[in-house]
Amino acid sequence: MKLDKLVGERFKEKPADCVVDSHAFMVRGGYVKYVANGIFSSFMPLKRITKKIENIMREEMDAVDGQEVSFPVVMPASMWQESGRYKSIGKELVRFTDRNDSPLVLGMTHEEAAVQLVREYGQTYAKYPFMIYQIQTKFRDEARPRAGLIRVREFTMKDAYSFHTTQEDLEQYYARCHKAYERIYARVGLPEVISVASDSGMMGGSVSHEFMLLTAIGEDSIAICRECGYKANVEAAECVLDAPKNKKSASLKKVHTPDMHTIEEVCAFLKSEASASCKAVVYQRNADDSYVVLFIRGDLEVNETKLTKHLGCDIHPAVITEESGICAGFIGPVGFNAKATVLFDRSLMGANNLICGANENDYHYTGLDMARDVNNAEYHDFAKITDGGICPVCGKHSISVSRGIEVGNIFQLGTKYTKSMNMTYLDKDGNSQYPIMGCYGIGVGRLAAAIAEAHHDGYGPIWPLSVAPWQVHLCAVRADDPDIKAYADKLYDTLQSSGIEVIYDDRNVSAGVMFSDADLLGVPYRVIVSPRNMKGGVVEFTSRDKSVSKQISLDAAADEVTALIRAELQKFM
């Protein structure tokens, strides 16, 4: 490919709306163009990158006995009504009708389509196990797209679905797919991706893992134990706490706390730590606006994923009205009689001498003893794990919380979809059973952006050789010199004939402009033909990451570059 024919512009200025480096470089380097919120078109460099990522995914999915299929982008609503997700999923799912007023949806995920495809095929145990996968564009109406390709509305995914007759068989295959994912990340140049336990969310199922690239710009928080290696998304991480209890419980006493509505205000007024308080966090169910009041230790945050999972429905922060009977800012578990679902976090279990609301304007209690004063409480884990907290595995105060980008996920779905969609098979004894499913997904564009986020410098991305848009960037400095042009043209043809992917810059521009564009394209190796090098009988061979810089004789350049590229590619196989 000649650079002067490459569609797309490269420029120096960082766009004002690009908050992360990968997004800025993809705009500046002519990889993407904004179309609408969370929707982008791809220029040739990004298309070449994602095609290579997809091919690596195909190879690894085929290696674990996957069969590539294709599901429809548009599906009848009836398919999602069968599974129960047509109503349970919110506005992320795009619903519409066709000219015949038939209700349809745009595919944001394809569990339903997978079951529908193989429902008739898998009617006997002899057909199992099997796995089908696709790589396809989907649409999810995200409320807050961000960071270029990291969170979008339209995206391409590799998603796979496996079907099994036993939980043991699913677990064995799940482990194979876990290893296949590790190979995918290593081959695309991200061996540092880690696997963490996660919450299954709308996908359902009992076991799930996310694959995370740790980076400060990530939107997920990951709990990692420095001692035993435990890793989990904070949404799924168990919050384990010390439960200090004073030897002597004080009596419950009502105190005047005028105009003090927050834990911070009350604790400062009473000269107490937030950890010695019980606060109320109030939500409402989305379906009917009924109230949910959660009591939790004052220094902790509510993990809304855990709460939603416990309730079995979506919630939102409450708007507390006068008619509700809830005394906003002064809510406490003693004497609370408003109509609401009342829950208790286990951080309060066995605690005493706490401060809490008195359910009366301008008053709080001191001396709350949970066992004595709220003896009917049932406790569950609703709190977010904290930095420096206790590891739920080894029990040490060794948890650190880091940010990360989710670049893949796998789920053990169980029979959630096969049962709801009445997919059955006959076992060896002739009994009807529901197949057990697994699900395995990777976003292609997000993975490309994550690679750029992990591998860049101040000038542009540094693409790993396995996914780079081209393998060699050939720069003919002073291409107006006939000798330079003739040699560079010949080298370009020879490298291409040897199967090397080359982007060739023979424009009559300054070396500074040429190298700036090369930095933005991020091709891993650069060959520079210039008057000074020609005079010395050599070409300059450098790597984009500056780890390699050498001179190669003019006569040996094509053979040496070809051999080096082939040897380096073997490291990604």
C-alpha positions as CSV (number, residue, x, y, z in Angstrom):
1,M,0.0,0.0,0.0
2,K,1.3,3.5,-0.9
3,L,0.7,6.0,1.8
4,D,-0.2,8.8,-0.6
5,K,-3.2,6.6,-1.7
6,L,-4.4,5.8,1.9
7,V,-7.8,7.2,2.6
8,G,-7.9,9.2,5.8
9,E,-6.0,12.1,7.2
10,R,-3.3,12.3,10.0
11,F,-2.8,15.4,12.0
12,K,-0.9,16.6,15.1
13,E,-3.6,18.3,17.2
14,K,-5.4,16.2,19.9
15,P,-9.2,16.4,19.4
16,A,-10.9,18.2,22.4
17,D,-13.4,15.4,22.8
18,C,-10.9,12.6,23.2
19,V,-10.3,11.8,26.8
20,V,-8.1,8.7,26.5
21,D,-5.0,8.2,24.4
22,S,-6.3,5.3,22.3
23,H,-9.2,7.4,21.1
24,A,-7.1,10.4,20.3
25,F,-4.5,8.4,18.4
26,M,-7.2,6.6,16.4
27,V,-8.8,9.9,15.4
28,R,-5.4,11.6,14.7
29,G,-4.0,8.6,12.9
30,G,-6.9,8.1,10.4
31,Y,-8.3,4.9,12.0
32,V,-11.9,6.0,12.8
33,K,-14.4,8.7,12.0
34,Y,-17.2,9.7,14.3
35,V,-20.7,9.1,12.9
36,A,-23.0,9.4,16.0
37,N,-22.7,9.0,19.7
38,G,-21.0,5.6,20.2
39,I,-20.9,4.9,16.5
40,F,-17.8,5.0,14.3
41,S,-16.7,4.2,10.7
42,S,-13.4,2.4,10.3
43,F,-10.7,3.4,7.9
44,M,-8.4,0.8,6.3
45,P,-5.7,0.7,9.1
46,L,-8.2,-0.2,11.7
47,K,-10.0,-2.6,9.4
48,R,-6.7,-4.5,8.8
49,I,-6.1,-4.6,12.6
50,T,-9.5,-5.9,13.5
51,K,-9.4,-8.5,10.7
52,K,-6.2,-9.9,12.1
53,I,-7.7,-10.0,15.6
54,E,-10.7,-11.8,14.2
55,N,-8.5,-14.3,12.5
56,I,-6.7,-15.1,15.7
57,M,-10.0,-15.5,17.5
58,R,-11.2,-17.9,14.7
59,E,-8.1,-20.0,15.0
60,E,-8.4,-20.3,18.7
61,M,-12.1,-21.1,18.6
62,D,-11.6,-23.7,15.9
63,A,-8.9,-25.2,18.1
64,V,-11.5,-25.9,20.8
65,D,-13.9,-27.5,18.4
66,G,-15.9,-24.4,17.7
67,Q,-18.0,-24.1,14.5
68,E,-18.5,-20.7,13.0
69,V,-22.1,-19.7,12.2
70,S,-24.0,-16.5,11.6
71,F,-27.0,-15.2,13.5
72,P,-29.4,-12.5,12.3
73,V,-28.9,-8.9,13.3
74,V,-32.7,-8.4,13.5
75,M,-34.7,-10.9,15.5
76,P,-38.4,-11.3,16.2
77,A,-39.4,-10.1,19.7
78,S,-41.1,-13.4,20.2
79,M,-37.7,-15.0,20.5
80,W,-36.7,-12.7,23.4
81,Q,-40.2,-13.1,24.9
82,E,-39.5,-16.8,25.1
83,S,-36.4,-16.2,27.2
84,G,-38.1,-13.5,29.3
85,R,-35.5,-10.9,28.4
86,Y,-37.8,-8.8,26.2
87,K,-39.2,-7.1,29.3
88,S,-36.4,-7.6,31.8
89,I,-33.8,-5.7,29.7
90,G,-34.1,-1.9,29.7
91,K,-33.5,0.6,27.0
92,E,-30.2,-1.0,25.9
93,L,-32.3,-3.3,23.8
94,V,-33.6,-1.6,20.7
95,R,-37.2,-2.6,20.0
96,F,-39.1,-1.6,16.8
97,T,-41.8,-2.8,14.4
98,D,-41.6,-3.6,10.7
99,R,-44.1,-2.5,8.0
100,N,-46.4,-5.3,9.1
101,D,-46.4,-4.1,12.8
102,S,-44.4,-7.2,13.8
103,P,-42.3,-6.4,16.9
104,L,-38.5,-6.9,16.3
105,V,-35.3,-6.3,18.2
106,L,-31.7,-5.4,17.2
107,G,-29.3,-8.0,18.4
108,M,-27.2,-6.9,21.3
109,T,-26.3,-10.5,22.3
110,H,-27.4,-13.8,20.8
111,E,-28.2,-16.4,23.4
112,E,-31.7,-16.6,22.2
113,A,-30.6,-16.9,18.5
114,A,-28.1,-19.7,19.5
115,V,-30.8,-21.8,21.2
116,Q,-33.2,-21.2,18.3
117,L,-30.6,-22.3,15.8
118,V,-29.8,-25.7,17.4
119,R,-33.1,-26.5,19.2
120,E,-34.1,-29.1,16.7
121,Y,-30.6,-30.4,16.1
122,G,-29.8,-31.1,19.8
123,Q,-32.7,-33.5,20.5
124,T,-30.6,-36.5,21.5
125,Y,-27.7,-36.8,24.0
126,A,-25.6,-38.3,21.1
127,K,-25.2,-34.8,19.6
128,Y,-23.5,-33.3,22.6
129,P,-21.3,-31.5,23.4
130,F,-20.9,-28.9,20.7
131,M,-20.0,-25.2,20.4
132,I,-21.0,-22.6,17.8
133,Y,-19.6,-19.1,17.4
134,Q,-19.9,-16.0,15.3
135,I,-18.1,-12.7,14.7
136,Q,-20.7,-10.1,14.0
137,T,-21.7,-6.4,14.4
138,K,-24.3,-5.7,17.2
139,F,-26.1,-2.8,18.6
140,R,-26.5,-2.0,22.3
141,D,-28.0,1.4,23.2
142,E,-25.5,2.4,25.9
143,A,-26.6,5.3,28.0
144,R,-23.0,6.7,28.3
145,P,-20.7,5.7,25.4
146,R,-17.1,6.8,26.2
147,A,-13.5,6.7,25.2
148,G,-13.8,6.0,21.5
149,L,-14.0,2.3,20.8
150,I,-13.8,1.3,24.5
151,R,-17.5,1.8,25.1
152,V,-19.7,2.2,22.0
153,R,-23.2,1.4,20.9
154,E,-22.5,-0.4,17.7
155,F,-19.7,-2.9,18.0
156,T,-18.3,-6.2,16.5
157,M,-18.1,-9.2,18.8
158,K,-16.9,-12.7,18.8
159,D,-19.5,-14.6,20.8
160,A,-19.6,-18.4,21.3
161,Y,-22.2,-20.7,22.8
162,S,-21.5,-24.2,24.0
163,F,-24.1,-26.9,24.9
164,H,-23.5,-29.8,27.3
165,T,-25.4,-32.6,29.0
166,T,-23.6,-32.4,32.4
167,Q,-22.3,-29.7,34.6
168,E,-19.0,-31.5,34.7
169,D,-18.7,-31.5,30.9
170,L,-19.5,-27.7,30.9
171,E,-16.8,-27.0,33.5
172,Q,-14.2,-29.0,31.6
173,Y,-15.0,-27.1,28.4
174,Y,-15.2,-23.8,30.3
175,A,-11.6,-24.4,31.4
176,R,-10.6,-25.1,27.8
177,C,-12.1,-21.8,26.6
178,H,-10.5,-20.0,29.5
179,K,-7.1,-21.2,28.2
180,A,-8.1,-20.3,24.6
181,Y,-8.8,-16.8,25.8
182,E,-5.4,-16.5,27.4
183,R,-3.9,-17.6,24.1
184,I,-5.9,-15.0,22.2
185,Y,-4.7,-12.2,24.5
186,A,-1.1,-13.3,24.3
187,R,-1.2,-13.6,20.5
188,V,-2.7,-10.1,20.0
189,G,0.1,-8.7,22.3
190,L,-1.7,-8.4,25.6
191,P,-0.3,-11.2,27.8
192,E,-0.8,-9.0,30.8
193,V,-4.6,-9.4,30.7
194,I,-5.9,-11.1,33.9
195,S,-9.0,-13.2,34.6
196,V,-11.2,-12.1,37.4
197,A,-14.4,-13.5,39.0
198,S,-17.4,-11.4,38.0
199,D,-21.1,-10.9,38.3
200,S,-23.2,-12.5,35.5
201,G,-25.6,-9.6,35.2
202,M,-28.3,-9.8,32.5
203,M,-26.6,-12.9,31.1
204,G,-27.6,-15.1,34.1
205,G,-25.7,-18.2,35.2
206,S,-23.8,-19.0,38.4
207,V,-20.1,-18.7,37.4
208,S,-18.5,-16.1,35.2
209,H,-15.1,-14.5,34.6
210,E,-14.1,-11.2,33.0
211,F,-10.7,-10.7,31.3
212,M,-9.3,-7.3,32.4
213,L,-6.5,-5.1,31.1
214,L,-5.4,-3.1,34.2
215,T,-5.2,0.6,33.3
216,A,-5.9,3.8,35.0
217,I,-8.5,4.8,32.3
218,G,-10.6,1.6,32.9
219,E,-14.1,2.0,34.0
220,D,-14.2,-1.3,36.0
221,S,-12.7,-1.7,39.5
222,I,-10.8,-4.9,40.2
223,A,-10.0,-6.3,43.7
224,I,-6.7,-8.1,43.8
225,C,-5.1,-9.8,46.7
226,R,-1.3,-9.2,47.0
227,E,-0.9,-12.3,49.1
228,C,-2.8,-15.2,47.5
229,G,-3.6,-13.8,44.0
230,Y,-7.4,-13.6,44.4
231,K,-8.9,-11.5,41.7
232,A,-12.5,-10.3,41.3
233,N,-14.5,-7.4,39.9
234,V,-15.6,-5.3,42.8
235,E,-19.2,-5.9,41.7
236,A,-18.8,-9.6,42.5
237,A,-16.1,-9.5,45.3
238,E,-17.2,-10.5,48.7
239,C,-16.8,-7.8,51.3
240,V,-15.2,-9.4,54.4
241,L,-14.8,-7.1,57.5
242,D,-13.5,-7.2,61.0
243,A,-16.4,-7.1,63.4
244,P,-15.1,-5.1,66.4
245,K,-17.6,-5.0,69.3
246,N,-17.3,-2.9,72.4
247,K,-17.2,-5.1,75.5
248,K,-20.0,-3.1,77.1
249,S,-23.1,-1.9,75.2
250,A,-24.3,1.6,76.0
251,S,-28.0,2.3,76.4
252,L,-29.9,3.5,73.4
253,K,-30.2,7.3,73.7
254,K,-31.9,9.9,71.5
255,V,-29.9,13.0,70.9
256,H,-30.7,16.3,69.2
257,T,-28.8,16.7,65.9
258,P,-30.3,19.9,64.3
259,D,-30.1,20.1,60.5
260,M,-27.6,17.3,60.3
261,H,-28.7,15.0,57.5
262,T,-25.4,13.2,56.5
263,I,-23.3,10.6,58.3
264,E,-20.3,13.0,58.0
265,E,-22.2,15.9,59.7
266,V,-23.6,13.7,62.5
267,C,-20.3,11.9,63.3
268,A,-18.4,15.2,63.3
269,F,-21.0,16.7,65.7
270,L,-20.9,13.7,68.0
271,K,-17.1,13.3,67.7
272,S,-17.4,9.7,66.4
273,E,-15.9,7.8,63.4
274,A,-18.2,6.9,60.5
275,S,-17.3,3.2,61.1
276,A,-19.2,3.5,64.4
277,S,-22.5,4.5,62.7
278,C,-25.3,2.8,60.8
279,K,-26.5,4.7,57.7
280,A,-29.6,4.2,55.6
281,V,-29.4,4.1,51.8
282,V,-32.7,4.3,50.1
283,Y,-33.7,3.0,46.6
284,Q,-36.9,2.4,44.6
285,R,-37.7,-0.5,42.4
286,N,-37.9,0.5,38.7
287,A,-41.0,-1.5,38.1
288,D,-43.3,0.1,40.8
289,D,-41.3,2.7,42.7
290,S,-41.7,0.8,45.9
291,Y,-39.0,1.7,48.5
292,V,-36.0,-0.4,49.5
293,V,-34.1,0.8,52.6
294,L,-30.7,-0.7,53.2
295,F,-28.9,-0.2,56.5
296,I,-25.1,-0.5,56.2
297,R,-22.1,0.6,58.3
298,G,-21.5,4.4,57.8
299,D,-18.0,4.1,56.2
300,L,-19.0,1.7,53.5
301,E,-20.5,2.0,50.0
302,V,-23.4,0.0,48.7
303,N,-22.6,-2.5,45.9
304,E,-25.7,-2.0,43.8
305,T,-25.0,-5.0,41.7
306,K,-25.2,-7.2,44.8
307,L,-28.4,-5.4,45.9
308,T,-30.0,-5.8,42.5
309,K,-29.1,-9.5,42.3
310,H,-30.6,-10.0,45.8
311,L,-33.8,-8.2,44.9
312,G,-34.1,-9.7,41.5
313,C,-35.0,-6.4,39.9
314,D,-33.6,-3.1,38.7
315,I,-33.5,-0.2,41.1
316,H,-32.7,3.5,41.2
317,P,-31.8,6.1,43.9
318,A,-35.0,7.0,45.7
319,V,-36.9,10.2,45.6
320,I,-38.3,10.4,49.2
321,T,-41.7,12.0,49.4
322,E,-43.5,13.3,52.5
323,E,-46.2,10.7,51.9
324,S,-43.7,7.8,52.1
325,G,-43.4,8.1,55.9
326,I,-39.6,8.0,55.5
327,C,-37.8,10.7,57.5
328,A,-35.0,11.6,55.0
329,G,-31.7,12.3,56.7
330,F,-32.8,10.7,60.0
331,I,-33.6,7.1,59.0
332,G,-32.7,4.4,61.5
333,P,-33.6,0.7,62.1
334,V,-35.2,1.3,65.5
335,G,-38.9,2.3,65.2
336,F,-38.8,2.4,61.4
337,N,-42.3,1.7,60.2
338,A,-42.6,3.1,56.7
339,K,-43.8,0.9,53.9
340,A,-40.5,-0.4,52.4
341,T,-38.4,-3.5,52.0
342,V,-35.8,-3.3,54.8
343,L,-32.4,-4.9,54.4
344,F,-29.2,-5.1,56.5
345,D,-25.6,-5.4,55.4
346,R,-23.6,-7.9,57.4
347,S,-21.2,-5.1,58.3
348,L,-23.7,-4.4,61.1
349,M,-23.9,-8.0,62.4
350,G,-23.0,-8.0,66.1
351,A,-22.1,-4.3,66.1
352,N,-22.9,-2.1,69.1
353,N,-22.6,1.4,70.3
354,L,-23.6,2.8,66.9
355,I,-25.0,6.1,65.8
356,C,-28.2,5.9,63.7
357,G,-31.2,7.9,62.7
358,A,-34.1,8.1,65.1
359,N,-36.8,8.4,62.4
360,E,-37.6,11.9,63.6
361,N,-36.5,15.2,62.2
362,D,-33.3,16.5,63.9
363,Y,-32.8,13.4,66.1
364,H,-30.4,10.5,66.1
365,Y,-29.7,7.6,68.4
366,T,-26.5,6.7,70.1
367,G,-25.7,3.3,71.6
368,L,-27.4,1.2,69.0
369,D,-26.8,-2.5,69.7
370,M,-27.9,-4.5,66.7
371,A,-28.5,-7.8,68.6
372,R,-30.4,-6.1,71.3
373,D,-32.3,-3.3,69.5
374,V,-32.9,-5.0,66.0
375,N,-33.1,-8.6,67.0
376,N,-35.0,-9.7,63.9
377,A,-32.5,-8.5,61.3
378,E,-31.2,-10.8,58.6
379,Y,-27.8,-9.9,57.2
380,H,-26.5,-10.2,53.7
381,D,-23.4,-9.0,51.8
382,F,-24.3,-5.7,50.1
383,A,-21.1,-3.7,50.6
384,K,-18.3,-2.8,48.2
385,I,-14.9,-4.4,48.9
386,T,-12.4,-1.7,49.9
387,D,-8.8,-1.0,49.2
388,G,-6.8,-2.5,52.1
389,G,-9.7,-4.7,52.9
390,I,-9.7,-8.4,53.9
391,C,-9.2,-11.0,51.2
392,P,-12.2,-13.4,51.2
393,V,-9.8,-16.3,50.3
394,C,-6.7,-15.9,52.5
395,G,-8.2,-13.6,55.2
396,K,-5.4,-11.1,55.1
397,H,-5.7,-7.3,54.9
398,S,-4.1,-7.4,51.4
399,I,-6.8,-6.3,48.9
400,S,-5.8,-3.5,46.5
401,V,-8.4,-2.0,44.1
402,S,-7.3,-1.2,40.6
403,R,-9.0,0.1,37.4
404,G,-9.3,-2.0,34.3
405,I,-10.9,-2.4,30.8
406,E,-13.0,-5.5,30.3
407,V,-11.7,-7.1,27.1
408,G,-13.7,-10.3,27.3
409,N,-16.0,-12.4,29.4
410,I,-17.1,-16.0,29.8
411,F,-20.2,-17.4,31.6
412,Q,-21.5,-20.7,32.8
413,L,-25.2,-20.1,31.9
414,G,-26.7,-23.3,33.1
415,T,-30.2,-24.0,31.7
416,K,-31.5,-20.4,31.9
417,Y,-32.1,-20.1,28.1
418,T,-32.7,-23.8,27.2
419,K,-35.3,-24.1,29.9
420,S,-37.1,-20.9,29.1
421,M,-37.0,-21.6,25.4
422,N,-38.0,-25.3,25.8
423,M,-34.9,-26.8,24.2
424,T,-34.7,-30.4,25.4
425,Y,-32.9,-33.7,24.5
426,L,-33.5,-37.3,25.4
427,D,-30.8,-38.8,27.6
428,K,-29.5,-42.4,27.6
429,D,-32.5,-43.5,29.6
430,G,-35.0,-41.8,27.3
431,N,-35.7,-39.0,29.8
432,S,-36.2,-35.4,28.6
433,Q,-33.5,-33.0,29.9
434,Y,-32.5,-29.4,29.3
435,P,-29.0,-28.8,27.9
436,I,-26.5,-26.8,29.9
437,M,-24.9,-23.8,28.2
438,G,-21.7,-21.8,28.3
439,C,-21.2,-18.4,26.7
440,Y,-17.9,-16.7,25.7
441,G,-17.5,-13.2,24.3
442,I,-14.8,-10.7,23.1
443,G,-15.4,-7.3,21.6
444,V,-13.2,-6.8,18.6
445,G,-13.1,-3.0,18.5
446,R,-12.7,-2.7,22.2
447,L,-9.8,-5.1,22.1
448,A,-8.1,-3.1,19.4
449,A,-8.5,0.1,21.5
450,A,-7.2,-1.7,24.6
451,I,-4.1,-2.8,22.6
452,A,-3.5,0.8,21.6
453,E,-4.1,1.9,25.2
454,A,-1.5,-0.6,26.5
455,H,1.1,0.0,23.7
456,H,1.7,3.6,22.9
457,D,4.1,6.5,23.5
458,G,3.6,10.2,23.2
459,Y,3.6,10.1,19.4
460,G,1.2,7.3,18.6
461,P,0.3,3.6,19.0
462,I,2.9,0.8,18.9
463,W,1.1,-2.1,17.4
464,P,2.2,-5.6,18.1
465,L,3.4,-7.4,15.0
466,S,0.6,-9.9,15.0
467,V,-2.2,-7.3,14.6
468,A,-0.3,-4.3,13.1
469,P,-2.0,-2.8,10.0
470,W,1.3,-3.5,8.2
471,Q,4.5,-5.2,9.2
472,V,7.0,-2.7,7.7
473,H,6.8,1.0,7.1
474,L,9.1,1.9,4.2
475,C,10.2,5.5,4.2
476,A,11.8,7.0,1.1
477,V,13.3,10.2,2.4
478,R,13.9,12.6,-0.6
479,A,11.9,10.5,-3.0
480,D,12.6,13.2,-5.6
481,D,16.1,11.8,-5.8
482,P,16.0,9.2,-8.7
483,D,18.4,6.8,-7.0
484,I,16.4,6.9,-3.7
485,K,13.2,6.3,-5.5
486,A,14.5,3.5,-7.7
487,Y,16.0,1.6,-4.8
488,A,12.9,2.1,-2.5
489,D,10.5,1.0,-5.3
490,K,12.5,-2.2,-5.9
491,L,12.7,-2.9,-2.1
492,Y,9.0,-2.4,-1.8
493,D,8.2,-4.8,-4.7
494,T,10.7,-7.4,-3.3
495,L,9.3,-7.3,0.2
496,Q,5.7,-7.6,-1.0
497,S,6.7,-10.6,-3.2
498,S,8.2,-12.2,-0.1
499,G,4.8,-11.9,1.6
500,I,5.7,-9.0,3.8
501,E,3.0,-6.4,4.4
502,V,4.4,-3.0,3.6
503,I,3.1,0.6,3.8
504,Y,5.3,2.7,1.5
505,D,5.8,6.4,1.9
506,D,7.3,7.9,-1.2
507,R,5.7,11.3,-0.8
508,N,7.7,14.5,-1.5
509,V,7.4,15.7,2.1
510,S,9.9,16.5,4.9
511,A,11.4,13.7,7.0
512,G,9.6,15.2,10.0
513,V,6.2,14.9,8.4
514,M,7.0,11.4,7.2
515,F,8.1,10.1,10.6
516,S,5.2,11.8,12.4
517,D,2.8,10.0,10.1
518,A,4.7,6.7,10.7
519,D,4.5,7.1,14.4
520,L,0.7,7.6,14.2
521,L,0.3,4.5,12.0
522,G,2.3,2.5,14.6
523,V,3.8,-0.1,12.3
524,P,6.2,-2.1,14.4
525,Y,9.2,-1.9,12.0
526,R,10.5,0.9,9.9
527,V,13.0,0.8,6.9
528,I,14.4,4.2,6.0
529,V,16.0,4.8,2.6
530,S,17.7,8.2,2.6
531,P,20.6,10.0,0.8
532,R,22.9,9.7,3.8
533,N,22.1,6.0,4.2
534,M,22.5,5.3,0.5
535,K,25.9,7.0,0.5
536,G,26.9,4.6,3.2
537,G,25.6,1.6,1.3
538,V,22.9,0.8,3.9
539,V,19.3,1.2,4.9
540,E,18.3,2.1,8.5
541,F,16.1,-0.5,10.2
542,T,14.4,0.5,13.4
543,S,11.5,-0.7,15.6
544,R,8.6,1.6,16.5
545,D,9.3,0.9,20.2
546,K,12.9,2.1,19.8
547,S,14.3,-1.3,21.0
548,V,15.9,-2.1,17.6
549,S,18.1,0.2,15.5
550,K,20.5,-1.2,13.0
551,Q,22.0,-0.7,9.6
552,I,21.6,-3.3,6.9
553,S,23.5,-3.3,3.6
554,L,21.5,-2.4,0.5
555,D,22.0,-5.8,-1.1
556,A,20.9,-7.7,2.0
557,A,18.0,-5.5,3.1
558,A,15.1,-7.5,1.6
559,D,16.3,-10.9,2.8
560,E,17.2,-9.7,6.3
561,V,14.0,-7.8,6.9
562,T,11.9,-10.7,5.6
563,A,13.8,-13.2,7.9
564,L,13.4,-10.9,10.9
565,I,9.6,-10.4,10.4
566,R,9.0,-14.1,9.9
567,A,11.0,-14.9,13.1
568,E,9.2,-12.3,15.1
569,L,5.8,-13.5,13.9
570,Q,6.6,-17.0,15.3
571,K,6.5,-15.5,18.8
572,F,2.8,-14.8,18.4
573,M,1.8,-18.3,17.3
